[in-house]
Amino acid sequence: MNAQATNLAALLDRRPFPGYQESIPTFRSLLVFHDPQCESSAARAHVLDLTERLADEPEAPPRRVSIPCVYDGEDLPDVARAAGMTQAELVRLHAGHDWRVFIVGFTPGFPYLGIGDPRLDIPRRATPRLRVPAGSVAMARAQTGIYPWVTPGGWHLIGRTDPGLLFDLHRDPPSTCLPGDEVRFQPVAELPPPAPRTGSGPVPAEAVGEAAFEVERGGLQTTVQDLGRPGHQRYGVPPSGAADPRSLILANRLVGNPDRAAGLECLLPGPVLSFRRPVLCALGGADHRATLHRPGRPAWPIPVGLSFLAPRRAVLRFTGPPTGMRVYLACAGGVEAPEVLGSRSTYLTAGFGGYRGRALRSGDRISLGEAPANARESRYLREARRPPVEGDLRLRISLGPQEDCFTADCLEGLEAGRWTVSNDANRMGFRLAGPRLEHRPGRSEIVSDANPPGTIQTPPAGRPIVLGPDRGTTGGYPKLGSVVGPDLGALAQALPGTGVRFEVVSLEQARSIALAEARRLEALGVG
């Protein structure tokens, strides 16, 4: 089935339907992304028709990839014990096997390798680690995975390799391992000198123009974001982009920018920015109580949704308290940063995109593109401000694809349950605290497959995680459903402790909601 999914993805790339965007092949399924304007039934019919043609598509011969591995992982003794063998026997078994690359996902370049000896069918950890070191070689369910980046993870660590071997932004495709490849691990006592992590280093000085403003203080987390980088999810690269895209779009419109122009996504405490020349700006999203300090003039409280001119030597501060998690700063011309895989968005996990692949910090100097001809101050758009959540935040969700992994009582009581946004919420995912979502016996894990945007992933502990813009593109925990697109931006603004309730809608209702939001956004004018 894995070969069929891989071949179908390749065939769909060659013969797309109108509105097709990209696809993620997995062990036994293919997740297809398309424009909401496209009728789902027509897209499904096209893909099923291509499925009938797969017999005429020969599978390419496998490439062989050799990966050195130091077998000293902290979970190695426990895995050997669970498999009923010594550590030395486990290493011989693992290194003596040709591992097929089934899929690449979760993070850029992460290969899912299988299937190994049945004795290695060890369940994942009940609660994922919050931090797995880059280069970790890990096992679960008779599979092996290699972590190219520091991320959370639920697999058992048995060894380590050089993470730089797995992903290179300057290659096409960027992932070393591709579906259908065969991987052989070579046991070594020490790893050779590390390969350079191309794409994660400093931005060359010639890549940016004269600075428009300087960062005096970076704040909690301030990153460059645009509307993301779709098209690379099959290599484990998430779209990233603004967590609340609506707010960034409206801020961009206030200063005359295209919707896709890059701006700053700021969490409170926000940055302190010193302007080196006059810049037309606007804020969108939550109100973080911004004030503009101008030379020789009183401090000016800046309302969200107003375009304003920051003169030379002015300083912009965010003082709080906030009405939501994120405020977006758009500047006429957009933030200048090198495009990485078609986007300027910062992807913090892998350290690429945006400004040097990281959050802004003191001393950074930010350049802007050429201001559009229609840029002017004192435009106002009330809708650019996200109002604070009053009461509980209601999230509309469509169930699937693994709702059958949950008990009948869990599904029947879903809309009556109440969760809260935990402190452990970030761009990868928003963890919710509250009632446990009960799995059916033996159904707390799945064969890893693709994660749509807004996926409600539920590990064995039963605590739901709504995946965000930097989500793992694939995962092995059951997905109860997905949050409808417009509501995902509202969740990204929810402060810790905000109450959350689910409202179940059909797939067709979810599509109608997304289309209606797109029409409302298109109709919004700027005064």
C-alpha positions in Angstrom: 0.0 0.0 0.0 2.9 2.3 0.7 4.2 1.9 -2.9 0.7 2.7 -4.2 0.5 5.9 -2.1 3.9 7.0 -3.3 3.1 6.3 -6.9 -0.3 7.9 -6.7 1.3 11.1 -5.3 3.8 11.2 -8.3 1.0 10.5 -10.8 -1.2 13.3 -9.2 1.7 15.8 -9.6 1.9 14.9 -13.3 -1.9 14.9 -13.8 -3.4 17.4 -11.3 -7.1 18.5 -11.2 -8.1 22.2 -11.2 -7.4 23.6 -7.7 -4.9 20.9 -6.7 -2.2 22.2 -4.3 -0.1 19.4 -3.0 -0.3 15.9 -1.4 1.4 14.0 1.4 1.9 10.2 0.8 2.0 8.1 3.9 2.2 4.4 4.8 -1.2 3.5 3.4 -3.0 6.8 2.5 -2.6 10.0 0.5 -3.7 13.4 2.0 -4.6 15.7 -0.9 -4.8 19.5 -0.4 -6.9 21.6 -2.8 -8.5 25.0 -3.0 -11.8 25.2 -1.1 -13.4 26.5 -4.2 -12.9 23.1 -5.8 -15.7 20.6 -5.2 -14.4 17.8 -2.9 -16.4 15.2 -4.8 -14.8 16.2 -8.1 -11.3 16.1 -6.6 -12.1 12.7 -5.0 -13.3 11.3 -8.4 -10.2 12.5 -10.1 -7.9 10.9 -7.6 -9.9 7.6 -7.6 -9.6 7.6 -11.4 -5.8 7.9 -11.2 -5.8 5.1 -8.7 -7.1 2.8 -11.4 -4.1 3.7 -13.6 -1.5 2.8 -11.0 -0.9 -0.6 -12.5 0.6 1.0 -15.5 3.0 3.1 -13.4 6.3 1.1 -12.7 7.9 1.7 -9.3 11.4 3.2 -9.5 14.2 0.9 -8.2 15.2 1.8 -4.6 18.2 4.0 -3.8 20.5 2.8 -1.0 21.4 5.2 1.8 24.0 4.4 4.5 23.7 6.2 7.8 26.3 5.9 10.6 24.9 5.4 14.1 26.3 5.4 17.6 24.0 3.0 19.6 24.0 4.7 23.0 20.4 6.0 23.3 19.0 6.4 26.8 16.1 4.1 26.0 18.2 1.3 24.5 18.2 -0.9 27.7 14.4 -0.6 28.0 13.8 -1.4 24.4 16.1 -4.4 24.5 14.3 -5.6 27.7 10.9 -5.2 26.1 12.0 -7.1 23.0 13.4 -9.9 25.1 17.0 -9.7 24.1 20.3 -8.2 25.1 21.4 -4.7 24.0 24.1 -6.2 21.7 21.5 -8.5 20.1 19.2 -5.5 19.5 22.0 -3.5 17.9 22.9 -6.5 15.6 19.3 -6.9 14.6 18.7 -3.2 14.0 22.0 -2.7 12.0 21.6 -5.9 10.0 18.3 -4.9 8.4 17.5 -3.0 5.3 15.0 -0.3 6.3 12.6 0.9 3.6 11.7 4.6 3.7 7.9 4.6 3.9 7.3 8.4 4.3 9.2 11.6 5.2 7.3 13.8 7.6 6.8 15.1 11.1 9.7 17.5 10.6 11.9 18.3 7.5 13.8 15.2 6.5 12.4 12.9 9.2 12.3 9.4 7.6 9.8 6.7 8.8 11.7 3.4 8.3 10.2 0.0 8.5 9.2 -2.6 9.0 11.6 -4.4 11.4 11.6 -7.6 13.2 8.2 -8.3 15.0 10.0 -8.5 18.3 10.7 -4.7 17.9 7.0 -3.9 17.9 7.3 -1.6 21.0 4.5 0.9 21.7 5.3 4.6 21.7 5.8 6.5 24.9 2.5 7.2 26.7 3.5 10.9 27.0 5.8 12.4 24.3 9.1 14.0 25.4 9.0 17.8 25.0 12.6 17.8 23.7 14.3 15.1 21.6 17.9 15.9 20.6 18.7 16.4 16.9 20.2 13.3 15.3 18.4 10.9 17.7 17.7 7.5 16.2 14.5 6.2 17.7 12.1 3.2 17.5 8.4 2.5 18.0 6.1 -0.1 16.5 8.9 -2.0 14.7 9.7 1.3 12.9 12.8 3.5 13.1 12.8 7.3 12.8 15.7 9.8 12.8 15.1 13.3 14.3 16.9 15.9 12.2 15.9 18.8 14.6 15.2 19.3 18.3 11.5 18.6 18.6 9.0 16.9 20.9 8.7 13.2 20.2 7.1 10.0 21.4 9.6 7.3 20.1 12.2 5.5 22.1 15.8 6.7 21.7 18.3 4.0 20.8 21.2 5.9 19.2 22.3 9.0 17.4 23.7 10.2 14.0 24.7 13.5 12.4 21.4 15.4 11.8 23.0 17.4 9.0 23.0 14.3 6.8 19.2 14.3 6.6 18.1 17.6 5.1 19.7 20.3 2.9 17.8 23.4 1.7 20.0 23.7 -1.3 19.2 20.3 -2.7 16.2 19.4 -4.9 14.5 17.7 -3.2 15.9 18.9 0.2 15.3 15.6 2.0 18.1 13.0 1.8 15.8 10.0 2.3 12.9 9.6 -0.1 10.0 7.2 -0.1 11.1 3.9 -1.6 14.8 4.3 -0.5 16.5 1.5 1.5 18.5 2.6 4.5 21.2 0.6 6.3 22.6 1.7 9.7 26.4 1.4 10.2 27.4 1.0 13.9 30.2 3.3 14.8 32.0 4.2 18.1 32.1 7.9 17.1 30.5 10.0 14.5 32.5 11.6 11.7 32.8 15.4 11.6 29.3 16.9 11.3 27.9 18.0 7.9 27.1 21.7 7.6 23.5 22.7 8.3 23.1 24.8 5.1 20.2 27.2 5.3 20.3 27.7 9.0 23.2 30.1 9.2 23.3 33.9 9.2 21.7 35.9 6.4 24.4 37.4 4.2 24.7 41.2 4.5 24.1 41.7 0.8 20.8 39.8 1.1 19.1 42.8 2.8 18.9 46.5 2.1 19.4 49.5 4.3 17.8 48.9 7.7 14.4 50.6 8.4 14.4 49.9 12.1 16.5 48.3 14.8 15.4 45.9 17.5 16.2 47.3 20.9 14.6 44.3 22.7 13.3 41.1 21.0 10.4 40.4 23.3 9.1 36.9 24.2 9.0 35.7 20.6 9.0 38.0 17.6 9.3 36.3 14.2 9.0 37.3 10.5 5.9 35.6 9.0 4.0 35.8 5.8 1.2 33.4 4.6 3.5 30.4 4.6 5.3 27.9 2.3 2.9 25.2 1.1 4.2 22.7 -1.5 6.8 21.0 0.6 4.9 19.0 3.2 5.8 15.6 1.6 9.4 16.4 2.7 8.3 17.2 6.3 8.3 21.0 5.8 5.2 22.5 7.4 3.6 25.6 5.9 4.5 27.9 8.9 3.3 31.4 8.2 1.1 33.6 10.5 -0.8 31.7 13.2 -3.6 34.2 12.7 -3.4 34.9 8.9 -6.5 37.1 8.8 -4.9 39.6 11.2 -1.7 39.8 9.1 -3.6 40.2 5.9 -5.7 43.1 7.2 -2.6 44.8 8.6 -0.9 44.5 5.2 -3.9 46.0 3.4 -3.8 49.0 5.7 -0.3 49.9 4.5 -1.0 49.0 0.8 0.9 45.8 0.8 0.0 42.6 -1.0 -1.7 40.1 1.3 1.3 37.8 1.2 3.8 40.4 2.3 5.9 39.5 5.4 5.4 41.2 8.7 6.2 40.6 12.3 4.3 38.2 14.6 4.7 39.4 18.2 3.9 37.8 21.5 3.7 39.8 24.7 6.0 41.1 26.1 6.5 42.4 22.6 9.6 43.9 21.0 11.0 47.4 21.3 11.7 48.8 17.9 13.7 52.0 17.1 13.1 53.5 13.6 16.0 54.6 11.6 13.9 56.3 8.9 10.2 57.2 8.5 8.1 54.0 8.1 4.3 53.6 7.5 3.0 50.9 9.8 -0.2 49.2 10.9 -1.1 46.7 13.6 -3.5 43.8 13.3 -4.7 41.1 15.7 -4.8 41.4 19.5 -4.3 44.7 21.3 -1.0 44.7 23.1 -1.3 48.4 24.1 1.3 49.7 21.6 2.7 53.2 22.2 4.8 55.2 19.8 7.4 57.4 21.4 8.3 60.3 19.1 11.2 62.8 19.7 9.9 65.9 21.4 6.3 64.7 21.5 4.1 62.9 24.0 3.8 59.1 23.7 1.0 58.1 21.4 -1.2 55.0 22.1 -1.5 53.2 18.7 -4.9 51.6 18.1 -5.0 48.3 16.3 -6.4 48.7 12.8 -4.9 52.2 12.0 -2.1 53.0 9.6 0.4 55.4 11.2 3.7 57.0 10.3 6.6 56.2 12.6 9.1 59.0 12.1 12.9 58.7 12.3 14.1 58.0 15.9 10.7 57.0 17.0 10.4 54.0 19.3 7.5 51.5 19.3 6.8 49.6 22.5 4.1 47.1 23.6 3.1 47.5 27.2 0.1 45.2 27.7 -2.0 43.8 29.2 -2.9 42.0 26.0 -6.4 41.1 24.8 -4.9 38.1 22.9 -1.7 36.2 22.2 -0.5 37.7 19.0 -0.2 41.2 17.4 1.0 41.7 13.8 3.1 44.6 12.6 2.9 45.3 8.9 5.2 47.9 7.3 4.8 49.5 3.9 7.0 47.4 1.5 7.0 44.3 3.7 9.8 42.9 5.8 12.8 42.0 3.5 14.3 38.5 4.1 15.6 35.9 1.7 12.9 33.5 0.4 13.4 30.0 1.6 11.3 27.4 -0.3 9.1 30.2 -1.6 8.4 32.0 1.7 10.0 34.5 4.1 8.3 32.8 7.1 10.4 31.8 10.1 10.4 28.1 10.9 11.9 28.0 14.4 12.2 24.2 14.7 14.6 23.9 11.8 16.1 27.3 12.0 15.4 28.6 8.5 13.4 31.4 6.9 12.7 34.9 8.4 15.6 36.7 10.0 18.4 34.2 10.2 16.0 31.4 11.0 15.3 32.6 14.5 13.2 35.0 16.7 14.4 38.6 16.7 16.8 39.8 19.4 18.5 43.0 20.5 20.7 44.6 17.8 19.0 43.0 14.8 18.4 45.5 11.9 15.3 44.9 9.7 15.0 46.1 6.1 11.9 46.7 4.1 10.9 46.4 0.5 9.8 49.4 -1.6 6.7 51.0 -0.3 3.7 50.7 -2.5 2.4 53.8 -4.3 -0.9 53.7 -2.5 0.6 53.6 1.0 -0.8 56.4 3.2 -1.4 57.0 6.9 -4.7 57.3 8.9 -6.4 54.5 7.2 -8.6 52.6 9.6 -10.1 49.1 9.6 -12.0 48.1 12.7 -12.0 44.4 11.6 -8.2 44.3 11.8 -8.5 44.1 15.6 -9.3 40.7 17.1 -11.7 41.3 19.9 -10.9 39.5 23.2 -12.7 36.2 23.8 -15.7 36.6 26.0 -16.7 33.5 27.8 -15.5 30.2 26.2 -14.1 30.0 22.7 -16.2 27.8 20.5 -14.3 25.9 17.9 -16.1 24.3 15.0 -14.6 20.9 14.1 -15.2 18.3 11.5 -14.6 14.7 12.7 -12.1 12.3 11.3 -10.2 10.6 10.0 -9.8 8.5 13.1 -12.9 9.3 15.2 -13.5 5.5 15.3 -10.4 5.3 17.6 -12.5 7.0 20.4 -15.2 5.5 22.6 -18.9 6.2 21.9 -19.2 8.0 25.2 -16.2 10.3 24.3 -17.9 11.2 20.9 -21.3 11.7 22.4 -20.0 13.9 25.2 -17.7 15.9 23.0 -19.8 19.0 22.6 -20.6 19.0 26.4 -16.9 19.0 27.4 -14.9 22.0 28.3 -11.1 22.4 28.0 -8.7 25.3 28.6 -5.7 26.5 26.7 -2.6 25.4 28.6 0.6 27.3 29.1 2.2 24.7 26.9 0.9 26.2 23.6 3.1 27.3 20.8 3.3 27.5 17.0 3.6 23.7 16.7 0.5 23.0 18.7 -2.0 24.3 21.2 -2.3 21.8 24.1 -5.7 21.8 25.9 -6.2 20.9 29.5 -9.5 19.3 30.6 -11.4 16.0 30.2 -9.5 13.0 28.9 -10.5 11.9 25.4 -10.9 8.2 25.9 -9.6 5.8 23.2 -11.1 2.5 22.4 -9.0 -0.4 23.8 -5.9 -0.9 21.7 -6.6 2.2 19.5 -4.4 4.9 21.2 -1.9 4.7 18.3 -2.2 4.5 14.5 0.0 3.8 11.6 1.5 7.3 11.0 -0.3 9.3 8.5 -0.6 13.0 7.4 -1.8 15.9 9.6 -4.2 18.4 8.0 -4.2 22.0 9.4 -6.0 22.3 12.8 -5.7 18.6 13.5 -6.9 17.6 17.0 -4.2 15.0 17.8 -4.7 12.9 20.9 -1.8 10.9 22.4 -2.5 7.9 24.7 -2.7 10.2 27.7 -5.9 11.6 26.2 -5.0 15.3 26.3 -5.9 16.9 22.9 -3.4 19.0 21.0 -4.6 21.2 18.2 -1.8 21.4 15.7 -0.6 24.8 14.5 1.3 26.3 11.5 4.6 24.7 12.5 2.9 21.3 13.0 4.5 18.0 12.3 3.3 17.1 8.8 2.7 13.5 9.9 2.1 11.7 13.2 1.1 8.5 14.8 -1.5 9.5 17.3 -5.3 9.3 16.4 -6.9 12.4 15.1 -10.3 13.1 16.5 -11.0 15.8 13.9 -9.8 19.2 12.6 -10.7 22.7 13.6 -12.3 24.7 10.8 -9.8 27.2 9.3 -11.3 30.5 10.4 -11.6 29.2 14.0 -7.9 28.1 14.1 -6.8 31.8 13.9 -9.1 32.6 16.8 -7.5 29.8 18.8 -4.0 31.2 18.0 -5.1 34.4 19.8 -6.5 32.6 22.9 -4.6 33.4 26.1 -3.7 30.6 28.5 -6.7 29.7 30.7 -9.2 30.5 28.0 -12.1 28.0 28.0 -12.6 26.0 24.8 -15.7 24.1 23.6 -16.1 22.0 20.5 -19.0 22.2 18.0 -19.2 19.4 15.5 -20.0 20.3 11.9 -20.0 18.2 8.7 -17.3 18.4 6.1 -19.6 20.3 3.7 -20.4 22.8 6.5 -16.7 23.2 7.2 -16.1 24.0 3.5 -19.0 26.5 3.5 -17.6 28.2 6.6 -14.2 28.6 5.0 -15.7 29.9 1.7 -17.9 32.4 3.6 -14.8 33.7 5.6 -12.9 34.1 2.3 -15.8 36.2 0.9 -15.9 38.3 4.0 -12.2 38.9 3.9 -12.3 39.8 0.2 -15.1 42.3 0.8 -13.4 44.2 3.6 -12.4 47.7 2.5 -9.8 50.0 4.0 -11.1 53.4 5.0 
